[in-house]
Amino acid sequence: MRNRKKFYQLFLYALAVCSFVLLGAGFTMAVDALIRPSKSNITGQLAVQTDAPPATDSMLLGLGDSLTRGIGDSNGQGYFGLVKQKLHAKHNRLSAINLSVSGQTSTQLAEQVKKTRTKRLIQQARWVVMTIGGNDLFRSTDRLQQLNPKQIEQARIRYERNLRAILSDVKDANPHATVFLFGLYNPFGDVNIQGANEHVLKWNESITQIAQSFNGVVVIPTFDLFQLSPGQYLYRDHFHPNGDGYQRMADRLLQIISDQPGEGKNSQ
């Protein structure tokens, strides 16, 4: 009996150690990806996903970073692919083009939307979906484990300036397109990085305030989607959503799209 009890104790100890190692490994992957992003991810050629001929009555255009690219989804779809599938059921001649770049910051996106080719696609878009800001925030500090408030505040001011420029260029190119801008979430909610929630919420306030100054720009909140159980909805790098996390983002976006005239459940 004593040996059996000792065995259970050793088993539980080993299980706890394994869980800690796995969590630490995922956290290390996230830190490494943020602090030392792959150069090819940021400066490489833009991957374009299309699934319809140029002649189209509706276009879904994706801009931003790895979240719109779908990194972390084992099916390779991300929220963009999931939304595209749903919209296809209603719009037979839908085209979907994804110009997002893994690792992209708001400074790089501000440059991208000024390019002639990007402007031409924005002009054709009915919906523009965008994720941007996570890389700006979490790369702005020397040590992710101990956030530097001064550096993060400087990055936030720079991000606000870039976001205004991005939205201004998009709406100038196409005043009729609806822009859906995802807010930020804290991927390290279960790692207890001091001040992370407060910084993310402050950045989300900036996103909301800036978006409200433009017509046809809608903010899609994500903070609550990953707040209580981030491990359940995040990829093993502990930063990007997994398939279930992207599904939650897609569901929220599709709910808002369905509120547009002509997009309701009963409309034809």
ChimeraX attribute file (.defattr): number of C-alpha atoms within 10 A of each C-alpha:
attribute: neighborCount
match mode: 1-to-1
recipient: residues
	/A:1	6
	/A:2	6
	/A:3	8
	/A:4	9
	/A:5	10
	/A:6	10
	/A:7	12
	/A:8	11
	/A:9	12
	/A:10	12
	/A:11	12
	/A:12	11
	/A:13	11
	/A:14	12
	/A:15	12
	/A:16	11
	/A:17	11
	/A:18	12
	/A:19	11
	/A:20	11
	/A:21	12
	/A:22	12
	/A:23	16
	/A:24	15
	/A:25	15
	/A:26	16
	/A:27	20
	/A:28	14
	/A:29	14
	/A:30	22
	/A:31	20
	/A:32	14
	/A:33	16
	/A:34	20
	/A:35	16
	/A:36	11
	/A:37	17
	/A:38	14
	/A:39	9
	/A:40	11
	/A:41	15
	/A:42	17
	/A:43	13
	/A:44	11
	/A:45	10
	/A:46	13
	/A:47	13
	/A:48	13
	/A:49	16
	/A:50	14
	/A:51	11
	/A:52	14
	/A:53	10
	/A:54	12
	/A:55	10
	/A:56	15
	/A:57	13
	/A:58	18
	/A:59	26
	/A:60	23
	/A:61	26
	/A:62	26
	/A:63	25
	/A:64	26
	/A:65	27
	/A:66	22
	/A:67	26
	/A:68	25
	/A:69	27
	/A:70	24
	/A:71	21
	/A:72	23
	/A:73	21
	/A:74	11
	/A:75	11
	/A:76	14
	/A:77	20
	/A:78	26
	/A:79	28
	/A:80	26
	/A:81	21
	/A:82	19
	/A:83	22
	/A:84	22
	/A:85	15
	/A:86	13
	/A:87	22
	/A:88	14
	/A:89	10
	/A:90	13
	/A:91	16
	/A:92	12
	/A:93	18
	/A:94	23
	/A:95	25
	/A:96	27
	/A:97	21
	/A:98	22
	/A:99	24
	/A:100	27
	/A:101	26
	/A:102	24
	/A:103	25
	/A:104	23
	/A:105	22
	/A:106	24
	/A:107	18
	/A:108	16
	/A:109	21
	/A:110	21
	/A:111	12
	/A:112	18
	/A:113	23
	/A:114	15
	/A:115	10
	/A:116	10
	/A:117	10
	/A:118	16
	/A:119	18
	/A:120	13
	/A:121	18
	/A:122	26
	/A:123	17
	/A:124	20
	/A:125	25
	/A:126	18
	/A:127	20
	/A:128	22
	/A:129	23
	/A:130	23
	/A:131	23
	/A:132	27
	/A:133	27
	/A:134	25
	/A:135	19
	/A:136	20
	/A:137	23
	/A:138	21
	/A:139	21
	/A:140	22
	/A:141	19
	/A:142	13
	/A:143	12
	/A:144	18
	/A:145	15
	/A:146	12
	/A:147	18
	/A:148	14
	/A:149	14
	/A:150	11
	/A:151	14
	/A:152	20
	/A:153	17
	/A:154	12
	/A:155	20
	/A:156	20
	/A:157	13
	/A:158	14
	/A:159	22
	/A:160	18
	/A:161	15
	/A:162	20
	/A:163	22
	/A:164	17
	/A:165	19
	/A:166	20
	/A:167	20
	/A:168	17
	/A:169	17
	/A:170	22
	/A:171	20
	/A:172	13
	/A:173	20
	/A:174	20
	/A:175	16
	/A:176	15
	/A:177	21
	/A:178	20
	/A:179	26
	/A:180	21
	/A:181	23
	/A:182	24
	/A:183	23
	/A:184	22
	/A:185	23
	/A:186	23
	/A:187	26
	/A:188	22
	/A:189	18
	/A:190	14
	/A:191	14
	/A:192	10
	/A:193	14
	/A:194	13
	/A:195	12
	/A:196	21
	/A:197	18
	/A:198	11
	/A:199	19
	/A:200	20
	/A:201	16
	/A:202	13
	/A:203	25
	/A:204	21
	/A:205	13
	/A:206	17
	/A:207	22
	/A:208	18
	/A:209	13
	/A:210	17
	/A:211	20
	/A:212	12
	/A:213	12
	/A:214	15
	/A:215	13
	/A:216	15
	/A:217	20
	/A:218	19
	/A:219	20
	/A:220	19
	/A:221	17
	/A:222	18
	/A:223	18
	/A:224	12
	/A:225	17
	/A:226	20
	/A:227	17
	/A:228	11
	/A:229	13
	/A:230	22
	/A:231	21
	/A:232	12
	/A:233	22
	/A:234	22
	/A:235	22
	/A:236	18
	/A:237	21
	/A:238	26
	/A:239	26
	/A:240	20
	/A:241	28
	/A:242	23
	/A:243	22
	/A:244	16
	/A:245	23
	/A:246	28
	/A:247	21
	/A:248	17
	/A:249	21
	/A:250	19
	/A:251	15
	/A:252	17
	/A:253	22
	/A:254	18
	/A:255	12
	/A:256	15
	/A:257	19
	/A:258	15
	/A:259	11
	/A:260	10
	/A:261	8
	/A:262	11
	/A:263	16
	/A:264	13
	/A:265	9
	/A:266	7
	/A:267	9
	/A:268	8
